[in-house]
Amino acid sequence: MNQDESSARPTATELDILRILWERGPSTVREVHEALSAERPIGYTGVLKFLQIMAGKGSVVRNEDQRAHVYQAAEPPETTKRRAAGDLMRKVFAGSASQLVLHALQDKRASAEDIAEIRRMLDAYEDRQRDPK
């Protein structure tokens, strides 16, 4: 899918809304508003406007079959996260995966479990590179 610049980089609020939709599944504007307003002040019409913009971008899908429109994320979280990380790596770190990871680890101290998981993922990545199927 060819994404334009605006849909490739969701805003912070759009990411919060996507996280809610990933966790809850398909939800009405009211349900998204209740979840989001529990985290920070935001009006119902603000949430509605964000969802309309996100539907226009293709990051959410709106089901109009019921009286209250139901929204759901258009893609799984892994796809959105991978695209955002790739975009960040290209634009901020000149395409360097090592610089992206280094700066992410320097920003917040990683737990021993996180570092072990990163090592497992790197090992699995290297195995796939050696033996692509």
SETORMAR-344291 format. One line per 4 residues: number of its first residue (from 0); their letters; for each residue y, z, x of C-alpha. Coordinates in Angstrom, 1 decimal. Layout:
! SETORMAR-344291
NUM> a> Y Z X | ...
This chain:
! SETORMAR-344291
0> mnqd> 0.0 0.0 0.0 | 3.3 -1.0 1.4 | 5.8 1.9 0.9 | 9.5 1.6 1.3
4> essa> 11.4 4.2 3.3 | 12.3 6.5 0.4 | 8.7 6.8 -0.8 | 7.3 7.3 2.7
8> rpta> 9.4 10.4 3.2 | 9.3 12.7 0.2 | 12.1 15.3 0.1 | 11.4 19.0 0.5
12> teld> 11.5 19.5 -3.3 | 9.3 16.5 -3.9 | 6.7 17.9 -1.5 | 6.9 21.2 -3.4
16> ilri> 6.3 19.4 -6.6 | 3.4 17.4 -5.1 | 1.9 20.7 -3.8 | 2.0 22.1 -7.3
20> lwer> 0.4 19.0 -8.8 | -2.3 19.0 -6.1 | -3.1 22.7 -6.8 | -2.9 22.6 -10.6
24> gpst> -3.9 19.0 -11.3 | -2.2 17.0 -14.1 | 0.7 19.0 -15.5 | 3.6 18.8 -17.9
28> vrev> 7.2 19.1 -16.8 | 7.3 22.6 -18.3 | 4.2 23.6 -16.2 | 5.7 22.2 -13.0
32> heal> 9.0 23.9 -13.8 | 7.4 27.3 -14.4 | 5.5 27.0 -11.1 | 8.5 25.8 -9.1
36> saer> 11.0 28.2 -10.6 | 8.8 31.1 -9.6 | 9.5 30.1 -6.0 | 13.3 29.3 -6.3
40> pigy> 15.9 28.7 -9.0 | 15.7 25.2 -10.5 | 16.5 24.0 -14.0 | 14.1 22.3 -16.3
44> tgvl> 16.2 19.1 -16.3 | 16.3 19.2 -12.5 | 12.4 19.2 -12.4 | 12.3 16.4 -15.0
48> kflq> 14.7 14.3 -13.0 | 12.7 14.8 -9.8 | 9.5 13.8 -11.6 | 11.2 10.7 -13.0
52> imag> 12.5 9.7 -9.5 | 9.0 10.4 -8.1 | 7.4 8.2 -10.8 | 9.8 5.4 -9.9
56> kgsv> 8.8 5.8 -6.2 | 5.1 5.8 -7.1 | 4.4 9.2 -5.7 | 3.4 10.6 -9.2
60> vrne> 1.9 8.9 -12.2 | 3.0 9.7 -15.7 | 0.6 9.7 -18.6 | 2.6 9.1 -21.8
64> dqra> -0.4 9.3 -24.2 | 0.5 12.8 -25.4 | 3.7 14.1 -26.8 | 4.5 16.0 -23.6
68> hvyq> 4.3 13.6 -20.7 | 1.8 14.7 -18.1 | 2.3 14.0 -14.4 | -0.1 13.9 -11.6
72> aaep> 0.1 13.1 -7.9 | -0.6 9.4 -7.2 | -2.4 10.1 -4.0 | -4.5 13.0 -2.6
76> pett> -2.7 15.5 -0.3 | -4.5 14.1 2.8 | -3.0 10.7 2.3 | 0.6 12.0 1.8
80> krra> 0.3 14.4 4.8 | -1.1 11.7 7.1 | 1.7 9.3 6.1 | 4.4 12.0 6.6
84> agdl> 2.9 13.0 10.0 | 2.7 9.4 11.1 | 6.3 8.7 10.0 | 7.5 11.8 11.8
88> mrkv> 5.5 11.0 15.0 | 7.0 7.4 15.1 | 10.6 8.3 14.3 | 11.1 11.6 16.1
92> fags> 8.5 11.6 18.9 | 8.6 7.9 19.7 | 5.0 7.5 18.6 | 3.6 10.3 20.9
96> asql> 0.9 12.3 19.1 | 0.9 14.8 22.0 | 4.6 15.5 21.7 | 4.3 16.0 17.9
100> vlha> 1.4 18.5 18.4 | 3.1 20.2 21.3 | 6.3 20.8 19.4 | 4.5 21.9 16.3
104> lqdk> 2.6 24.5 18.3 | 5.7 25.7 20.1 | 7.5 26.2 16.8 | 5.1 28.8 15.5
108> rasa> 2.5 30.6 17.4 | -0.9 29.2 16.5 | -3.8 31.5 15.7 | -7.0 31.4 17.7
112> edia> -8.7 30.0 14.6 | -6.1 27.2 14.4 | -6.5 26.3 18.1 | -10.3 26.3 17.7
116> eirr> -10.0 24.0 14.7 | -7.7 21.7 16.6 | -10.3 21.5 19.4 | -13.0 20.7 16.9
120> mlda> -10.9 18.0 15.3 | -10.1 16.5 18.7 | -13.8 16.5 19.7 | -14.7 14.8 16.4
124> yedr> -11.9 12.3 16.9 | -13.1 11.5 20.4 | -16.7 11.1 19.2 | -15.5 8.6 16.5
128> qrdp> -13.6 6.6 19.1 | -16.7 6.4 21.4 | -19.1 5.5 18.6 | -17.2 3.8 15.8
132> k> -19.5 3.0 12.8
